[in-house]
């Protein structure tokens, strides 16, 4: 059991965007451009979703609103 834990601890989770872009590059080199395009578009969608979440967490427009209270 000790070996399984060491192997599991050494695994690093990759960013799903990076995975899709790597798959895209491999498929493109294999002249499977339609499938490559699918994975590139999936990566872009994931990036857009992540950016949207970050913008929402900052207040909706990407700019943190100043504190205008006089207290």
N, C-alpha and C positions, 0 to 999 in steps of 0.2 A: 504493500500500500504506500510506503514511503516514496517509491519511485514515481508513482502516478501523481502524487501531490507536487513533487518537484517539477515534473513535466508541465503540469497544469499551471503552476505558478510562473513558469518561464514563458508561457504564451502571452503575447501582447495583442490586444484587440485592435484591429485596424479600422480606420475610418471608412465607412461604407462608400463614401465618394471616391476615395483612393482605390478601393477594390474595383468599382465600376470603371474607373479610368484605366486601370491596369488591364482589365478584361477587354476594354475597348482597344487598347494598343495591341494586344495579342491578336484579337480577331482581325484588326486592320492588316497586320502583317501576314495573316493567313488569307488575305483577299476576301474576307467575309465582312464587307463594309456595311451592309444593312444591319447585321447584328451588332457591329461595332458602334454604329450610330445610335442604336437603341440604348446601349450601355452609357454612351456619352450623354445622351439626353436624360437618362435616369440620374446620373451624377449631378447634372445641372439642376434638376428638380430638387434633389436632396440639399444642394447648396442653397437654392432659393428658399426652401423651407426653413433651413437653419438661420439664414439671414433675417427672414421674416420674424422668427421667434425672438431673435436678439433685438430687432427694432421694436417689437411689441414690449419687450421688457424695459426698454429705455423710455417708453412713453408714447409710442405709436409712430413718431415721425423720424426717429433716429437721433433726435437732439433732445438732451435732457433739459426739461423745463427749469428755469431759475426759480428759486424760492423768493416770492415777492411779499411774504408776510413781514410785518413790522414788529412782531413780537419777539 
